[in-house]
Amino acid sequence: MDSTKTIEACSVYKKYALSNSNADYLQVLVDINFSLNFGESLGIIGRNGSGKSTLLKILSGVTKPDNGIITLRGRVSSILDLGFGMVPELTGRENVNLQISLAGKFTGAEKKVLFQQVVDFAELWEFIERPVKNYSSGMFLRLAFATKTIIKPDILLLDEVIAVGDISFQLKCKEKIRELKKQGVSIILISHNLSEIMEMSNKCILLQNGQIVKSGLTRNVVDYYYTLNDKKQELFTFADEEGGDPLFKLSKINILSVAGEFAQTTIYHSEPFSVSLKLEKFAKSPECDIIVYVFDYKGIVMSDSLIYRSGEFHIGAGSQDATLVINFPPFLFNQGTYSITFIIGNDENTFIRATNCCKFTILVDDWEKDKIWNNNGEVYPFRPQLDWRISDNHFN
């Protein structure tokens, strides 16, 4: 074992019995191997049922592996669900004091300071004397997260925690995680929000059917995950009647880099990019327009653009083939995951609706990753670069 590592998992296996028969079981984890250095953060991604939460439960000591070795160096804090580690019948005050007592030997003065910091962070002074069983889910989470992070651990394990709660508290959690990383805390995070994983994690592993199918830098693993899960339709057609000759075909929808090459699905905020598509129209095709919609990861439409607004294109009736390219400027979208939908139609009919046919994720540039102003990916979708002017008469 390497003493410079805070976490090491070596050949970890886990299965669950489905009945009393030894032959009837579900293999949840298979030959899991990874390690984490001090101050590193690891994102774990994968579909539901891939083994993510089971792995975190093994790391936190809630369950044991059937085979393999887990080595953890330092004190571990984990939030595996809402209120993990909280006693429902106890008040908020009693729960916080219990967690402080379990965390180590502190003087009376130190305990008082820690209690003050926890409740300040959770913003729950008004409710601290009430049993936590009467807390809302958001209040429960705030107290659990504050308790687990203010009493600084060496290793922090989080399962879909940041996605719960209001926006202001989510931003507060992200800033706290950054602070802990700078202090050398190792963090493992599970989330289905891939932009969150890319924002908060240095490294990433992808689980599929209990096995690690990809590991490495977060951007590379997320790109690979998209190739597995983005089952986009490659061809969209419309005919004037069932079984009739096609009127329209829409195909070859791709993201291109500024050089016109096929790009990864992750793009830096400062990079321009394009979306290209091939449109085939046949002899009986009527004239039409094309509109593109951009949606955020929650499915909320962010913007649209119609081809006729440019004043340069007109898609008339009859047969024609064309490759259309839509150019997106740099410094437009904020960090996050977006999808594109194309609609082909006219004033009377919608011929093709290519829903979510293309996805991309915007990353902030490397030099910006740890800046506080980047805690805003879920608050607003656009982040344009504006033209700033400074007058010498006002600044020295």
N, C-alpha and C positions, 0 to 999 in steps of 0.2 A: 504494500500500500504506500502511496505517495503522501507524505506528511504535509505537503504544501497545498493539498486539496481539502476543501471543507466538506465536500460530498463526493462519495464514490459508490457507484452501483456496479456490481460485478456478477454477471450471469444470473440475473434475478428471474425467477419463474413464480407464477401464481395461478392456481385454478380453484374454481368453486364447484362443489358438488351440486348436481341438479336433482338428485334423489339419494336414497340410501345405498344405491349400487355404486361400487367404486368405479365401474366402467362408465357411469353417466355423469359427466362433468363438463364444465366450460373452462377452457384454457384462456385465462384473461391476460397474462403477461408471459412472454417467451423470450428468454435470453436478453434481458435488458442490461446494457452496459453504457455508462456515461460518467463523467466527473465534472466538478465545478470548482474553480479557484475562489479565493477570497475576493469579495467585491464583484463577482460576476453574476449575471442574471440569465436564467434559462427559461425560455418559453416552451410549453408543451402543447402541441396542437394535434388535432385529429377529429374524426367524426365521433358522435355519441356512441358509446360502447367500445371504443378503441382501447380503453385501459388507462386513460389519463388519471381519473380520480382514484382508481385502485393504486396506481403507482404513488400518488401523493399520500394516500393513507398508509402505505408501507413506509414511506420516508418519515412520516410523522409518528410512526409507532402504533397507530390504531389497529393495524393488522400486520401479520408477519408473512414473509415470503415462504413458499414451499421449499425453494432452493435458492442459493445465491447468498451474496454478502452485501450488506449495506453498511457503509462507514460514514458517520457524521461527526464532525469535529466542532464542538461548541454547543451552545444552547439553542434549541429549536423552538420556534413559535409557528403555529399553523392556524389558518382559518379555512376550514374545509367546507363549511356551510354557515348560514346565518347563525350567529350566536354560539359558534363552536367554542366549547370550554366554559360557557356561562351556565350557572345554576338557576333555572327559571324561578324558583321560589324565593331566592335571595334578592335583595334590592340591588340597584346599580352600585351603590357605595360598597356593599358587602362583597359583590362580585369583583370589583376592582381591587379591594384590599386582599381578597383571597388570591387573585392572580399575582399580586405583588409579593405576597408571602411565599407562593410556590416558585417564584422566579429566582429567589436567592436570599442571601442574608443582607438585609438593609437595616440601617439605624432608624429610629423613630422619625428623625428629621428627614432622612432620605425618602422614607415611605410617604411622608406628608407632601414632599415636593413632587414625587411621582404621581400621587393621586391627583394633585392639582393639575399637572400637565395632561393626564389622561382625560379628565373631565373637560378641561379647556378645549382640547383638540376635538372631543366628541360633541361639544356644545350642548351638554345635557344637564346643566346644573339644576334646571327647573324640575327634572324628573329623576334625579339621582337617588332620592329616598324611596322610590317606588319599586316594587318587584319587577324584574325584567320580563316576566311572563306577560305583563301588561304593556310592554313596549311594542311599537310598530316594528315591522321588519327593518325599516331604515334606521330607526333608533338602535335596534339590536345590533345591526352591522356597525354603526358608528362607534358604539361602546366596545365591541369586540376588536375592531381594527385598531382603535386608539390604545386599548390595553396591550395588544400583542406587539405594537410597534414602538410605543413610548418606552416601555420596559425593553430596551434594545436587545434583540436576539443576535446570535451569530448567523443563524439560518432562518429565513422566513419563507413559508410555504403558503401560497394563496390559490384558491380554487374559485374562479369566477366571482371574485370579490369586488373588483373595481367597477364591474358593470351594474352593480346594485346601488341604489341611493340616488339622491339628486345630483345635478351637474356640479354644483359647487363643492359637494363632498367628494365626488369623483376626482376633481382636480386637486383637491387637498390630499387625497390618498396618493395620487401620482407624484406629487411633490415630496411627500414623505418617503416614498419608495426611492426616489432619486437621492434624497438625503442619506438614507440608510446605505445605499450602494457606495456613496462617497466615503462612508465610515467603515467600509469593508465587509458589510453584511452580504451574504450570498442569498439570492432570491430565486425561487422557482414559482412560475406563474402559469396557470391554466386559464385560457380564455378562448371563446369562439370569435371574439373581435380581433381580426388579424392586424388591423392598424394599431391596436393597443399592444399586441404582442411585439410588433416591429418597433414601436416606440419605447417599450420598457425592457426589452431583452437583448442581450449581446449575442446569445447563442439560442439555438432552437432544435428540438427534436420532433419528428412527426411519427405518431403512432398509428398503425393500421393493423387491426386484428391482433392487438397485443404485442406487436413487434415494432422495433424502430426501423422504418424504411428509409429515413433520411435524417441526417444530422449535420450541423455546421452553423455557418453564419445565418442569422435570422432571415435576411432577405432571400438568400438562396433556397432555404427550406420552404418559405412561404410561396415562392415562385413555383417550386415543384408541387406543392400542395394544390395550387391552382390548376396545374396540368392534370391532376388526378380527379379533381372534383368539378371543374368547369365543363360540364357535359353540354356545351353549347351546340345548338343546331347548326350544322354546316350549310344547309341549303333551305331557303324559304321560297315557296312557289305559290302562284295563284292562277287558277284556270277559270274560264267563264262558266263552266259547269263541271260537275263531278265526272272525272274520267276524260274531260275534254283537253284540248291543247292548251299548254300554259300561256298565260298572257305576260307574266312577270317571273323572273328568277332573281333572287338576291343571294349572293354567296361570297365566300372568301373575305370575311370580315376580320381584319387584323389591326393590331396596334403597331405603328411604325415609329422608329426613332427619327431624329432630325435629318439623318443621312438617308432616310428612306429604307432602312433595314428593319427587319422584324425585331421588335423590342420585347424586353421582358414585361411582365404585367406589373412590375413595380417601377415607378418613375420618380425621380427627384423633383422637388418643388421648382427648382431652377431650370429644369429641362423642358424644352418644347417637345411635343409629340403629335402624332397624327393617327387618325383612324381611317382605314381604307375599306372599301367594299366594292364588289363587282355587281352591276345591275345589267340584266339582259331583258330586253323588251322584244316582243314578237309582233307579227304583222297586224294582229287585231288589237294590240295594246292601245288603250286610250292615253291621252296626255295625263301626266301625274306630277305630284310634288313629293318631296322627301323631307321629313322632319326627324330630327334627332333629339332625344330626351336624355338628360344625364340625371341619374338617381344616386342618392347617398346609400350607405350600407343598411339604413333602416327602411329603404324603399320610398323615401320622400323625394319628389322631383325637385331638382336644384335649378335646372335651366332647360331651355329648348332653343333650337335653331332651325329655321326653314331654309331650304335651298334657294327659294326665290328672293329672299331678303338680300342676298349678295348682289343681285342685279346682273349676274354674269351667266346664269344658267337658265335654261328652259328645257324641260323634258317633254317633248311633243309626242304626238301619237305615232304609232307605227313601230317598225323594227329598228332597234339600235342597241349596241352594247357600249358600256362605259364603265370605267373604274373611277369611282368618286373618292376624293380625299378631303377629309375635314381636318384642318390644322388647329391645334390648341396651343396657345402661346405659353411661354414659361410664366411662373409666378401668378398662376390663376387659381388653382385649387389648393385648399388647405390639406393637411395630411389626413388620410383616411382612405377608405375603399369605396369605389364608385362603379356603377354599371351603366351601360348604354342600351337604349331601345331605339330602333329605327321603325318609322311608319311610312309606308308608301300608299298614297291615295290621292283623291281629288275632292272637289266639293260634294260629290255625290256618294262616293264609296271609299272604304278603307280596303285596300287590296292585300297588303302584307303588314303584319305587326311582328317584328323580330324582337321579342321581349328579352331583355338582359342577355343580348347576344355577345356582349363584350364587357369584360371587367378589367379594372386597373386600380392600383393602389399608389397613392402619392406619399412619398417620404420627404421629411425635411432634410436639408443638406447636413452632412456630418458635423460641421462646425456649430450647427444650431441645436443638436440633439438634446443637450442638457440645459438649454436656456429656458427660463421660467415662462417666456411668452409662448412656448410651444404647447402649453397645457390647455389647448383650445380646440383640438380636433373634432370634438363632438358638439361644439358650441356654434360655430359658423363654418360653412363649407368653402367660402372663397377667401383668398388671401392675396390680392393683387399687389404688384409692386407699383407704387405711386411715384409721381415726379415731385421730389422734395427740392425746395429752394431755400437757401439761407442768406439773408441780407447781412452784409458786413456792418451795416449801421446798428444792428441789434445784438450782434454777438462779437465778442473779442477773441 
